[in-house]
Amino acid sequence: MAIVKTRIFQQTQNYLPYLICLLVFILGGCGSASTPSSGAYAEINSPLPIISQGRVYVNTGLLQFFDQKTGAKVGSYQIGKPNLSFQFDPIIANGSIYIIGDPTIAAPKGFTGYQEAVYALQEKSGAILWQSLVDATAVVGIAGDLVYVYAHDSTLMALQISDGKVRWKYSTGNATTDFTSFDVLQGVVYVGSSDASLSALDATTGAVLWHHTL
């Protein structure tokens, strides 16, 4: 079982703009910020550096990565079609990157969501292992053979790491109530929501173990 947490990477002046944006984000939200990088990827969707395997990843629409020791830019991964971009912070574990982005596949008939996909990328090459069109808003954790994501319809989903298929869903039951916190430990998922409630779920099946209104 692995839980990957975002850590702040402190480097030289190459990363000063990211650290400033991070400070503003913590104090009140920088949302997005412009950067001198060129093209359609000049808007920073995520100011938070993610460190893995000697690389520092920063999402700017394309996922750029730098050498952790020297700060030199090593490369970047992108979805591969014009005007499509990655969104929000990735989670990286066991040689794979999990991140939300614009889909390259057509929405199934009757799908009415925001049409955002969860991608699994091979960390070494950036090759797309799978994409799952589940209307996600955030990738929040990994445990065992599942990756956990929030969706726009106030739903927590567990996707299979092997193929991105939905294993189970859990909803707050209220479209205006959002999940606000997530943790997983010893086979149990703990989620808090904006209606001041706390739930414990079986991490494998999604079965509700208990629920409290605080």
C-alpha positions in Angstrom: 0.0 0.0 0.0 1.4 3.4 -0.9 0.2 6.9 -0.3 2.0 9.6 -2.2 2.1 13.0 -0.7 3.1 16.3 -2.4 6.3 17.8 -1.1 7.7 21.3 -1.6 10.9 21.2 -3.6 13.4 24.0 -2.8 15.9 24.7 -5.5 17.7 27.7 -6.9 16.3 30.7 -8.7 15.0 28.4 -11.4 12.2 27.5 -9.1 11.6 30.9 -7.4 8.5 31.7 -9.5 6.9 28.3 -8.5 7.7 28.8 -4.8 6.3 32.3 -4.8 3.1 31.0 -6.5 2.9 28.3 -3.9 3.1 30.8 -1.1 0.3 32.9 -2.6 -1.7 29.7 -3.1 -1.4 28.7 0.6 -2.3 32.2 1.8 -5.3 32.7 -0.4 -5.1 31.0 -3.8 -3.1 32.0 -6.8 -5.4 29.9 -9.1 -3.3 30.3 -12.2 -0.4 32.4 -13.0 1.3 33.4 -16.2 4.9 32.3 -17.0 7.3 33.3 -19.8 7.0 29.8 -21.3 5.7 29.8 -24.8 2.7 28.6 -26.6 -0.7 27.4 -25.3 1.0 25.9 -22.2 2.0 29.3 -20.6 -0.7 29.0 -17.9 0.4 27.2 -14.7 -2.5 24.9 -13.7 -0.6 23.6 -10.7 2.1 25.5 -8.8 3.1 22.5 -6.6 6.3 20.5 -7.4 6.1 16.7 -7.2 9.3 14.8 -6.6 9.9 11.3 -7.9 12.9 9.2 -9.0 15.3 12.2 -9.1 12.9 14.4 -11.1 10.8 17.4 -10.1 7.5 17.5 -11.9 5.4 20.7 -12.4 2.2 20.8 -14.4 1.8 23.7 -16.7 -0.7 22.1 -19.0 2.1 19.9 -20.2 3.9 18.0 -17.4 7.4 19.4 -17.3 10.2 17.7 -15.3 13.6 18.8 -14.0 16.6 17.2 -12.6 16.3 17.3 -8.8 19.9 18.0 -8.1 20.8 20.5 -10.9 17.5 22.0 -11.8 18.1 21.4 -15.5 15.0 20.7 -17.5 15.0 17.1 -18.5 11.8 17.0 -20.7 8.0 17.2 -20.7 5.0 15.0 -21.3 1.9 16.1 -23.1 -1.3 14.5 -24.2 -0.3 14.6 -27.8 -3.1 16.6 -29.5 -3.3 20.3 -30.1 -5.0 22.4 -27.4 -5.3 19.5 -25.0 -3.6 19.8 -21.6 -3.1 18.1 -18.2 -4.8 19.6 -15.2 -4.1 19.8 -11.5 -1.4 17.9 -9.5 -0.4 14.4 -10.4 0.3 11.5 -8.1 3.3 9.4 -8.9 3.8 5.8 -7.6 5.4 2.5 -8.6 6.7 3.9 -11.9 3.4 5.4 -13.1 1.9 9.0 -13.1 -1.8 9.5 -12.5 -3.1 12.9 -13.6 -6.3 14.5 -14.9 -6.4 16.0 -18.4 -8.5 16.7 -21.5 -9.7 13.4 -23.0 -8.6 12.1 -26.5 -11.5 9.6 -26.6 -15.1 10.4 -27.4 -17.6 10.5 -24.5 -19.9 7.6 -24.4 -23.5 8.1 -25.4 -25.5 9.7 -22.6 -22.4 11.1 -20.8 -23.3 14.5 -19.5 -20.2 15.3 -17.3 -17.4 17.8 -17.9 -15.6 15.3 -20.0 -12.3 15.2 -18.2 -10.2 12.0 -18.0 -7.9 10.4 -15.6 -4.6 9.3 -17.3 -2.1 6.8 -16.3 1.3 7.5 -17.8 4.5 5.4 -17.7 6.9 7.6 -15.7 10.0 6.8 -17.6 8.6 7.5 -21.1 5.4 9.4 -20.7 3.5 6.7 -22.7 -0.2 6.6 -22.0 -1.1 3.4 -20.3 -4.8 4.1 -20.1 -7.3 7.0 -19.8 -10.6 6.8 -18.0 -13.4 9.3 -18.8 -14.9 9.7 -15.3 -15.4 13.4 -15.0 -12.7 13.7 -12.3 -11.6 16.8 -10.4 -8.7 15.5 -8.5 -6.5 12.4 -8.0 -6.3 12.1 -4.2 -4.5 8.8 -3.4 -3.3 5.3 -4.2 -3.6 2.2 -2.1 -3.1 -1.4 -3.2 -4.4 -1.9 -6.8 -6.6 1.2 -6.7 -6.3 4.9 -7.5 -8.8 7.2 -5.8 -10.3 10.3 -7.5 -12.9 13.0 -6.8 -15.5 13.6 -9.4 -17.7 16.7 -10.2 -20.9 15.0 -9.0 -19.7 14.9 -5.4 -18.5 11.3 -5.8 -15.4 9.5 -4.7 -14.3 6.8 -7.2 -11.8 3.9 -7.0 -10.2 3.1 -10.3 -8.3 -0.1 -11.0 -4.6 0.7 -11.5 -4.4 -2.0 -14.2 -6.9 -0.5 -16.6 -8.6 2.6 -15.2 -12.0 0.9 -14.8 -14.2 2.0 -12.0 -14.2 -0.5 -9.1 -16.6 1.4 -6.9 -18.2 4.8 -6.2 -19.3 6.6 -3.1 -21.4 9.7 -3.1 -22.2 12.3 -0.4 -25.8 12.1 -1.6 -26.0 15.8 -2.1 -24.8 17.5 -5.3 -23.8 20.7 -3.4 -21.7 18.8 -0.8 -18.1 18.2 -1.8 -15.4 16.0 -0.3 -12.8 18.1 1.6 -10.4 15.5 2.9 -9.1 12.0 2.2 -6.8 9.4 3.8 -6.4 5.7 3.5 -4.8 3.4 6.0 -4.8 -0.4 6.6 -7.5 -1.1 4.1 -9.9 1.8 5.2 -10.6 5.0 3.3 -11.5 8.0 5.5 -13.3 10.9 3.8 -14.6 14.2 5.2 -17.1 16.4 3.4 -18.3 20.0 3.4 -21.5 19.1 5.3 -19.3 18.4 8.3 -19.5 14.6 8.0 -16.9 11.9 8.2 -17.1 8.4 6.7 -15.0 5.3 6.8 -15.2 3.0 3.7 -13.7 -0.4 2.9 -10.8 0.6 0.6 -11.4 -2.4 -1.7 -15.2 -2.5 -2.0 -16.3 1.0 -1.0 -18.7 -0.5 1.6 -19.6 2.1 4.3 -18.1 0.9 7.6 -19.4 3.9 9.6 -20.5 7.5 9.1 -20.7 10.4 11.5 -22.1 14.0 11.3 -19.8 16.2 13.3 
